[in-house]
Amino acid sequence: MNVILDLIGSAMIASLLILMMITFQYQIRDQAQRTLYTATMVEHMDNAATKINAVISLAGIGVPADSACVIATSSRLVFRSFWDWNSNALSASRHILEIKIVDLGSPYGKALTLIQDGTVLNDLGYIFYINDISFTYYNKIDQVTTTASLVRAAEVFLTFRRDPPSSGGIPLQTKIQLKCYMMNTYMRGA
Protein backbone atom coordinates (compact mmCIF):
# COMPACT_ATOMS: atom_id res chain seq x y z
CA MET A 1 0.00 0.00 0.00
CA ASN A 2 2.85 2.38 0.81
CA VAL A 3 4.39 1.69 -2.58
CA ILE A 4 1.15 2.65 -4.35
CA LEU A 5 0.89 5.88 -2.34
CA ASP A 6 4.54 6.64 -3.15
CA LEU A 7 3.89 6.06 -6.86
CA ILE A 8 0.78 8.25 -6.84
CA GLY A 9 2.65 11.01 -4.95
CA SER A 10 5.64 10.90 -7.28
CA ALA A 11 3.31 10.94 -10.33
CA MET A 12 1.59 14.06 -8.96
CA ILE A 13 4.90 15.77 -8.26
CA ALA A 14 6.22 14.83 -11.72
CA SER A 15 3.07 16.17 -13.40
CA LEU A 16 3.39 19.46 -11.48
CA LEU A 17 7.03 19.77 -12.56
CA ILE A 18 6.12 19.08 -16.19
CA LEU A 19 3.29 21.63 -15.99
CA MET A 20 5.69 24.24 -14.52
CA MET A 21 8.21 23.59 -17.32
CA ILE A 22 5.54 23.96 -20.01
CA THR A 23 4.27 27.21 -18.44
CA PHE A 24 7.83 28.49 -18.17
CA GLN A 25 8.44 27.74 -21.87
CA TYR A 26 5.30 29.68 -22.87
CA GLN A 27 6.36 32.63 -20.73
CA ILE A 28 9.83 32.66 -22.31
CA ARG A 29 8.28 32.52 -25.81
CA ASP A 30 5.88 35.39 -25.02
CA GLN A 31 8.68 37.51 -23.58
CA ALA A 32 10.85 36.87 -26.64
CA GLN A 33 7.97 37.90 -28.94
CA ARG A 34 7.39 41.11 -26.96
CA THR A 35 11.10 41.95 -27.01
CA LEU A 36 11.40 41.32 -30.75
CA TYR A 37 8.20 43.28 -31.36
CA THR A 38 9.50 46.28 -29.40
CA ALA A 39 12.92 46.14 -31.04
CA THR A 40 11.47 46.09 -34.56
CA MET A 41 9.21 49.05 -33.74
CA VAL A 42 12.12 51.07 -32.34
CA GLU A 43 14.13 50.33 -35.50
CA HIS A 44 11.12 51.25 -37.68
CA MET A 45 10.68 54.56 -35.84
CA ASP A 46 14.38 55.36 -36.19
CA ASN A 47 14.27 54.63 -39.94
CA ALA A 48 11.13 56.75 -40.34
CA ALA A 49 12.71 59.72 -38.55
CA THR A 50 15.85 59.40 -40.69
CA LYS A 51 13.82 59.30 -43.93
CA ILE A 52 11.69 62.30 -43.00
CA ASN A 53 14.72 64.34 -41.97
CA ALA A 54 16.55 63.44 -45.19
CA VAL A 55 13.60 64.48 -47.34
CA ILE A 56 12.93 67.78 -45.59
CA SER A 57 16.61 68.73 -45.46
CA LEU A 58 16.75 68.69 -49.28
CA ALA A 59 13.76 71.02 -49.66
CA GLY A 60 14.36 74.14 -51.68
CA ILE A 61 17.42 73.09 -53.69
CA GLY A 62 17.68 75.57 -56.59
CA VAL A 63 14.48 77.35 -55.55
CA PRO A 64 14.32 80.85 -54.01
CA ALA A 65 14.00 80.57 -50.23
CA ASP A 66 10.64 82.32 -50.11
CA SER A 67 9.02 79.94 -52.62
CA ALA A 68 10.46 76.62 -51.41
CA CYS A 69 7.48 75.77 -49.20
CA VAL A 70 4.11 75.64 -50.99
CA ILE A 71 1.70 74.33 -48.34
CA ALA A 72 2.40 74.26 -44.62
CA THR A 73 -0.53 72.92 -42.58
CA SER A 74 -0.51 71.00 -39.32
CA SER A 75 -1.03 67.68 -41.15
CA ARG A 76 0.60 68.23 -44.55
CA LEU A 77 3.81 69.70 -45.97
CA VAL A 78 4.35 70.46 -49.67
CA PHE A 79 7.57 71.97 -50.98
CA ARG A 80 9.60 72.51 -54.16
CA SER A 81 13.12 71.38 -55.00
CA PHE A 82 15.31 70.49 -57.95
CA TRP A 83 16.37 67.34 -56.09
CA ASP A 84 14.92 64.13 -57.55
CA TRP A 85 14.33 61.63 -54.73
CA ASN A 86 13.69 58.72 -57.11
CA SER A 87 17.14 58.99 -58.70
CA ASN A 88 18.73 60.56 -55.60
CA ALA A 89 20.36 63.23 -57.75
CA LEU A 90 20.00 66.84 -58.81
CA SER A 91 17.72 67.18 -61.84
CA ALA A 92 17.08 69.83 -64.49
CA SER A 93 13.40 70.13 -63.62
CA ARG A 94 11.71 71.33 -60.47
CA HIS A 95 9.85 68.75 -58.38
CA ILE A 96 7.07 69.08 -55.84
CA LEU A 97 7.20 66.79 -52.81
CA GLU A 98 4.30 66.21 -50.45
CA ILE A 99 4.34 64.62 -47.00
CA LYS A 100 0.99 63.55 -45.57
CA ILE A 101 -0.85 60.66 -43.88
CA VAL A 102 -3.27 58.43 -45.78
CA ASP A 103 -5.44 55.57 -44.60
CA LEU A 104 -4.65 52.56 -46.79
CA GLY A 105 -7.11 50.26 -45.05
CA SER A 106 -4.28 47.85 -44.29
CA PRO A 107 -3.35 46.01 -41.09
CA TYR A 108 -0.37 48.36 -40.81
CA GLY A 109 -2.64 51.27 -39.87
CA LYS A 110 -2.27 54.63 -41.53
CA ALA A 111 0.78 55.36 -43.63
CA LEU A 112 2.90 58.45 -43.99
CA THR A 113 3.35 58.97 -47.72
CA LEU A 114 6.14 60.79 -49.48
CA ILE A 115 4.86 61.82 -52.91
CA GLN A 116 7.01 63.41 -55.63
CA ASP A 117 5.15 65.03 -58.54
CA GLY A 118 1.99 63.03 -57.75
CA THR A 119 3.75 59.64 -57.53
CA VAL A 120 4.65 57.80 -54.32
CA LEU A 121 8.42 57.50 -54.01
CA ASN A 122 9.81 54.02 -54.65
CA ASP A 123 12.44 53.81 -51.92
CA LEU A 124 10.89 56.09 -49.32
CA GLY A 125 7.21 55.66 -50.27
CA TYR A 126 5.15 54.53 -47.34
CA ILE A 127 6.05 54.64 -43.67
CA PHE A 128 3.64 52.36 -41.81
CA TYR A 129 2.26 52.15 -38.26
CA ILE A 130 1.71 55.92 -38.16
CA ASN A 131 -1.34 56.94 -36.19
CA ASP A 132 -0.95 60.72 -36.33
CA ILE A 133 1.35 63.47 -37.58
CA SER A 134 1.57 67.10 -36.65
CA PHE A 135 3.82 69.81 -38.08
CA THR A 136 4.91 73.05 -36.45
CA TYR A 137 6.80 75.47 -38.69
CA TYR A 138 9.55 77.95 -37.89
CA ASN A 139 10.95 80.98 -39.72
CA LYS A 140 14.62 81.95 -40.11
CA ILE A 141 14.84 83.35 -36.56
CA ASP A 142 13.25 80.21 -35.11
CA GLN A 143 9.83 81.69 -34.37
CA VAL A 144 6.64 79.73 -35.05
CA THR A 145 5.00 80.68 -38.35
CA THR A 146 2.02 79.57 -40.41
CA THR A 147 3.04 81.47 -43.56
CA ALA A 148 4.42 79.02 -46.14
CA SER A 149 6.86 81.54 -47.68
CA LEU A 150 8.55 82.06 -44.30
CA VAL A 151 9.02 78.38 -43.40
CA ARG A 152 12.66 77.40 -42.88
CA ALA A 153 12.25 74.47 -40.46
CA ALA A 154 9.58 71.99 -39.48
CA GLU A 155 9.08 70.27 -36.17
CA VAL A 156 7.42 66.91 -36.76
CA PHE A 157 5.42 65.08 -34.11
CA LEU A 158 4.78 61.45 -35.08
CA THR A 159 2.59 58.99 -33.20
CA PHE A 160 3.28 55.34 -33.97
CA ARG A 161 0.82 52.63 -33.01
CA ARG A 162 1.17 48.90 -33.54
CA ASP A 163 -0.93 46.04 -32.25
CA PRO A 164 0.88 43.42 -30.13
CA PRO A 165 1.96 40.09 -31.62
CA SER A 166 -0.39 38.12 -29.38
CA SER A 167 -3.99 38.74 -28.48
CA GLY A 168 -4.60 40.29 -25.12
CA GLY A 169 -1.42 42.33 -25.22
CA ILE A 170 -1.25 46.09 -24.96
CA PRO A 171 -0.68 47.96 -28.25
CA LEU A 172 2.60 49.81 -28.49
CA GLN A 173 1.99 53.54 -28.89
CA THR A 174 5.00 55.81 -29.08
CA LYS A 175 5.45 59.46 -29.91
CA ILE A 176 8.59 60.98 -31.34
CA GLN A 177 9.48 64.56 -32.08
CA LEU A 178 12.09 65.75 -34.53
CA LYS A 179 13.05 69.11 -35.93
CA CYS A 180 14.06 69.20 -39.57
CA TYR A 181 15.75 72.19 -41.16
CA MET A 182 15.31 73.11 -44.81
CA MET A 183 19.05 73.66 -45.10
CA ASN A 184 18.97 74.99 -48.65
CA THR A 185 16.66 77.84 -47.71
CA TYR A 186 19.15 78.88 -45.02
CA MET A 187 22.07 78.64 -47.45
CA ARG A 188 20.24 80.77 -50.03
CA GLY A 189 19.99 83.66 -47.60
CA ALA A 190 16.81 82.68 -45.79
N, C-alpha and C positions, 0 to 999 in steps of 0.2 A: 504494500500500500504506500509506503514511504517513497518507493521508487517511482510510482505513478505520479504522486504529488510533486516530486522533484522534476520529473519530465514535463508536467503541465506548467510548473513555475518557470522552468528554463525556456519552454516554448513561448510563454507570455513575455518574458524578458527579451528573448531574441526578436519577437515580433515588434516590440516597442523600439528596440535598437534599429531594426530595419526601417520602421516608420520614421524615426528621427533622421536617419541617413537620407531617405527619399525627400523629406521636407527640407533638409539642409541643401540638397542638390537643387531643388526648385528655387530656394531663396538665392543661391549663388547665381543661377541662370537669370533670374529676374534682376538682380543687382547688376550683372554684366550687361543686360539689355539696356537698363536705365543709364549706365555709364556710357555705353557706346552711343546711345540716343543723344545724350547731352553733349558729348564730344563732337558728334557730327553737326549738331546745331550750332555750337560755338564756332566751328570751322566754317560753316555756311554763312554765319553772320559776319565773320571776319572777311570772307571773300566778297560778300555783298558790299560791305563798307569800302573795301579797296576798289571795287569796280565803280561805285558811285563817285568816289573821290577822283579816280582817274578820268572819268567822263567829264565831270564838272571842271576839273583843272584845265582841260583843253578847250573850254568855251572861249569864243571870241578870237580865235587865231585868224589874223588877217582882216578882222572886222573892226570898225571904229568902236571904242570902248562904250560909247553911249547907245549903240545899236546892237550890242552883242546879245543882250537878253530881250526876248520878245514878249513872253508871258511869264509872270511871276506871281502865282497864287499860292495859297497854303497847301494845296494838294497836287500842284502841277508846275513844272519848270520847262520852258521852251527857250532855246537859245540858238544863235548862229555861230558858225565856224567854218573855216576852210579845211579843217581836219576831217578826214574820212575814217570813221571808226571801223568800217568793214575791212578796208585794206591796211589800216593802221599807218597811214601816211598822209602827208599834205597833198591836197588835190587842187586842181585849177578852178573848180567850181565851189560855190558856197553851199553848205549843208545846214539843215535845220534839225536839231536833235530835241526830242521831247522825253521827259521823264514823268511817268504817272503810274498809278495803280489801276489794274483792271481785274475784274472777277472772271476767271476762266471757267468756273464751274468744275474745277478739278479737285482731287483730294489734297492737293498741295495748298489749298486756300487761295487767297488773292495773290497776284503776281505784280511785281514792280517791272514795268516794261521800259526799255530803252529803245526809242524809235528814231531812226535817221531817215529823213525825207519820206516819211509815211511807211517805212518798212522796218520791222523789228530786226535789230542787229543780230547777226549770226552768233558771234562769240559771247556777247554780253547779254543779249536778248531778254530772257525772263529771269527774275530773281524771285524764287518761290518762298512760301511760308510767311509772307508779309501780311500783316493784319491792318496796318495803318501807316501813313506817312504824313509828315507835316514839315513844311519849309518855313523858315524865317530868313529874311533877306537883309543884307547889310550893304551900306554904301562905302565909299573909299575911306571915310574916317571912322568906320566901324559902328555906325549908328543904324538902327533898324529902319528899313525903308519898304514901301510897297510900290514904289515907282520902278517899272522895269528898266528904264534907261539909266537909273542910278545903281543898279545891282552890281556889286563886285564880289560878293561872297554869299554863300547859302549855308545856313545851319539846317541839317537834316535830322529829323527825329523819326526813327523807324521802330515799329512794333512788330516783332516776330511772334508767331504763334504756331505751335505744332502739337498735334495730338500724340499722346504717349504710345509706345509700341504695344502695350498690353491694355486690355480693357480694365477699367476701374482705376487707372492711373490718373494723375493730375497733368493736364496739358502744360507744356512749357511755354511761358509767355515772357519775353524779354524785350527790353527797350534799349536802344542804343542811340547815341547822339554824336554827330560828327559835323565839323565845320569844314566846308570846302571852299577854297578860294579860286576865283576865275583869274588865274595868274596872268593871262594874256591881257586882260583889261587893265591890270595894274601896270604891266610893262609898257602899255601903249599910252601911259599918261594918266590913266584913271579919270 
